[in-house]
Amino acid sequence: MDHDEGVEGAETKAQWVQRIYAAMDEIPQRPREHQIIVPHGGSLTFVLASWIKMPIESADYASFRAPSGSITTLREDDFFHNRQVISLGDTRHLDAEQR
């Protein structure tokens, strides 16, 4: 997480990941049944790592990829509050035959 792009004033990778983790702590607290999160490709890994409660210091080793425009579905059950990645990078909605 010590990566620094070398651009003056730019956030480091650690700052970027901490920002995503903070947002992912806040978002589930909102009183909504469904929420939509639209990350760019590089952020998806850390959205998912945060969702499954992977320690931030371990997240540097994870890598999740999904095609642009795809849908990843996350779910938390109401009873045990277990968190699931239901689907990753689903593109069926983009298939012309499915419309």
C-alpha positions as a Markdown table, in Angstrom:
| # | Residue | x | y | z |
|---|---|---|---|---|
| 1 | Met | 0.0 | 0.0 | 0.0 |
| 2 | Asp | 3.0 | 2.2 | 0.1 |
| 3 | His | 2.8 | 3.0 | -3.7 |
| 4 | Asp | 3.1 | 6.7 | -4.5 |
| 5 | Glu | 2.5 | 7.8 | -8.1 |
| 6 | Gly | 5.0 | 10.6 | -7.6 |
| 7 | Val | 2.5 | 13.2 | -8.7 |
| 8 | Glu | 2.6 | 16.1 | -6.2 |
| 9 | Gly | -0.6 | 16.4 | -4.3 |
| 10 | Ala | -2.0 | 13.1 | -5.5 |
| 11 | Glu | -3.2 | 10.6 | -2.9 |
| 12 | Thr | -1.2 | 7.5 | -2.3 |
| 13 | Lys | -2.6 | 4.1 | -2.8 |
| 14 | Ala | -3.0 | 3.7 | 0.9 |
| 15 | Gln | -5.1 | 6.9 | 1.1 |
| 16 | Trp | -7.2 | 5.8 | -1.9 |
| 17 | Val | -7.9 | 2.4 | -0.3 |
| 18 | Gln | -8.7 | 4.0 | 3.1 |
| 19 | Arg | -11.2 | 6.4 | 1.4 |
| 20 | Ile | -12.9 | 3.4 | -0.3 |
| 21 | Tyr | -13.0 | 1.4 | 3.0 |
| 22 | Ala | -14.5 | 4.5 | 4.8 |
| 23 | Ala | -17.2 | 4.8 | 2.2 |
| 24 | Met | -18.0 | 1.1 | 2.3 |
| 25 | Asp | -18.4 | 1.4 | 6.1 |
| 26 | Glu | -20.8 | 4.3 | 5.6 |
| 27 | Ile | -22.9 | 3.1 | 2.7 |
| 28 | Pro | -24.5 | 0.0 | 4.5 |
| 29 | Gln | -25.6 | 2.3 | 7.4 |
| 30 | Arg | -28.0 | 4.2 | 5.1 |
| 31 | Pro | -31.6 | 3.1 | 5.5 |
| 32 | Arg | -32.1 | 1.6 | 2.0 |
| 33 | Glu | -33.1 | -1.9 | 0.9 |
| 34 | His | -31.0 | -1.6 | -2.3 |
| 35 | Gln | -28.0 | 0.6 | -3.1 |
| 36 | Ile | -26.0 | 1.1 | -6.2 |
| 37 | Ile | -22.2 | 1.7 | -6.1 |
| 38 | Val | -20.4 | 2.6 | -9.3 |
| 39 | Pro | -16.6 | 2.2 | -8.9 |
| 40 | His | -14.1 | 2.4 | -11.7 |
| 41 | Gly | -12.3 | -0.8 | -12.4 |
| 42 | Gly | -9.4 | -0.2 | -10.1 |
| 43 | Ser | -11.6 | 0.5 | -7.1 |
| 44 | Leu | -13.7 | -2.6 | -7.5 |
| 45 | Thr | -11.1 | -4.7 | -5.8 |
| 46 | Phe | -11.2 | -2.6 | -2.7 |
| 47 | Val | -15.0 | -2.3 | -2.7 |
| 48 | Leu | -15.2 | -6.1 | -2.6 |
| 49 | Ala | -12.4 | -6.5 | -0.1 |
| 50 | Ser | -14.0 | -4.0 | 2.3 |
| 51 | Trp | -17.4 | -5.7 | 1.7 |
| 52 | Ile | -16.1 | -9.1 | 2.9 |
| 53 | Lys | -14.3 | -7.4 | 5.8 |
| 54 | Met | -10.8 | -8.2 | 4.5 |
| 55 | Pro | -8.3 | -6.4 | 6.7 |
| 56 | Ile | -7.0 | -3.4 | 4.8 |
| 57 | Glu | -3.4 | -4.5 | 5.2 |
| 58 | Ser | -4.3 | -7.7 | 3.3 |
| 59 | Ala | -6.2 | -6.1 | 0.5 |
| 60 | Asp | -3.1 | -5.1 | -1.3 |
| 61 | Tyr | -2.8 | -8.8 | -2.4 |
| 62 | Ala | -6.3 | -9.1 | -3.7 |
| 63 | Ser | -7.4 | -8.4 | -7.3 |
| 64 | Phe | -11.0 | -8.6 | -8.6 |
| 65 | Arg | -11.8 | -7.7 | -12.2 |
| 66 | Ala | -15.0 | -7.2 | -14.0 |
| 67 | Pro | -15.9 | -5.9 | -17.5 |
| 68 | Ser | -17.0 | -2.3 | -18.0 |
| 69 | Gly | -20.7 | -1.9 | -17.6 |
| 70 | Ser | -21.1 | -5.2 | -15.7 |
| 71 | Ile | -23.0 | -5.7 | -12.5 |
| 72 | Thr | -21.6 | -7.2 | -9.4 |
| 73 | Thr | -24.2 | -8.1 | -6.7 |
| 74 | Leu | -23.4 | -8.0 | -3.0 |
| 75 | Arg | -25.8 | -9.1 | -0.3 |
| 76 | Glu | -25.8 | -9.1 | 3.5 |
| 77 | Asp | -28.3 | -11.4 | 5.2 |
| 78 | Asp | -30.6 | -9.9 | 7.7 |
| 79 | Phe | -30.1 | -12.5 | 10.4 |
| 80 | Phe | -26.4 | -13.3 | 10.7 |
| 81 | His | -25.2 | -10.3 | 8.7 |
| 82 | Asn | -23.0 | -12.6 | 6.6 |
| 83 | Arg | -21.8 | -10.8 | 3.5 |
| 84 | Gln | -21.8 | -12.5 | 0.1 |
| 85 | Val | -20.5 | -11.7 | -3.4 |
| 86 | Ile | -23.5 | -13.1 | -5.3 |
| 87 | Ser | -22.2 | -12.3 | -8.8 |
| 88 | Leu | -19.0 | -10.7 | -10.1 |
| 89 | Gly | -19.0 | -8.9 | -13.5 |
| 90 | Asp | -22.4 | -10.1 | -14.8 |
| 91 | Thr | -22.9 | -8.8 | -18.4 |
| 92 | Arg | -26.1 | -10.6 | -19.3 |
| 93 | His | -28.0 | -7.3 | -19.4 |
| 94 | Leu | -25.7 | -6.2 | -22.2 |
| 95 | Asp | -26.5 | -9.2 | -24.4 |
| 96 | Ala | -28.9 | -8.0 | -27.2 |
| 97 | Glu | -30.7 | -11.4 | -27.3 |
| 98 | Gln | -31.6 | -11.0 | -23.6 |
| 99 | Arg | -33.4 | -7.7 | -24.1 |
